[in-house]
Amino acid sequence: MTLVMDKHGKNEASLRYFKGARNQYSPSLSNIGLFLQRDVDDMELRTGGSARYFQHAIKRALENNAEMTAVTFSYDGRTIKGTEIKITPYRHDPHRDALQQYARKYYVFTLSEAVPGEVYELRTTVPSQSGQSSSAAQLEARLTFSGIKSITLDREAN
C-alpha cells in the first residue's frame, strides 16, 4: 500500500496487488472506499446487520466473483474506453433471508485511465421486487465523476 499526500495536503491511499502478470488494478481508496463505507453504514441502518459483515461480503465478492467487462462511455464530449466491474456480494450469502430485498443488491464500478483519478462511476442498485423491467430499481446510489474545477483559496480570509 502506498500513501501519498497531494499538493493540497490530501492523503490518498492506493493498493498494488501482486506484481507482473498477476498484478491487479486497485483505484484510489479515497474514491471507492468512501462510497462503500457510506453504503455499508446505510445497509447496517436499513437491515440491522453489521457494517463489518457487509464490508467482508463486498471484499469476498471483489476477490472471488467480480465480473469485468470492457465498456465505452461518454465523458467530456468524448467516447472513452473503460472497464466495468460488477459484484453481487449477497447472492449466495448464508444470511440471505435476513437481508430480504437487499440480497439482490449489486455494485458496478466503471473505471478508465482516461478519466482523472481513474474512477468514472460508482453505483449500487437494489432491483425492484415487482415484475417491472430489469432497469427499474427499488433503491440506487450513484456517484459519477463530472470533471475537475480549480479552486482559489483566499488565504487572508482564513
ABEGO torsion letter per residue (X at the ends): XBBBBBAAGBBBBBBBBEBEAABBBBBBAAAAAAAAAAAAAAAAAAAGBBAAAAAAAAAAAAAAABBBBBBBBBBGGBBBBBBBBBBBAAAABAAAAAAEAAAABBBBBBBBAABBGGBABBBBBBBBABABBAABBABBBBBBBAEBBBBBBBAAAX
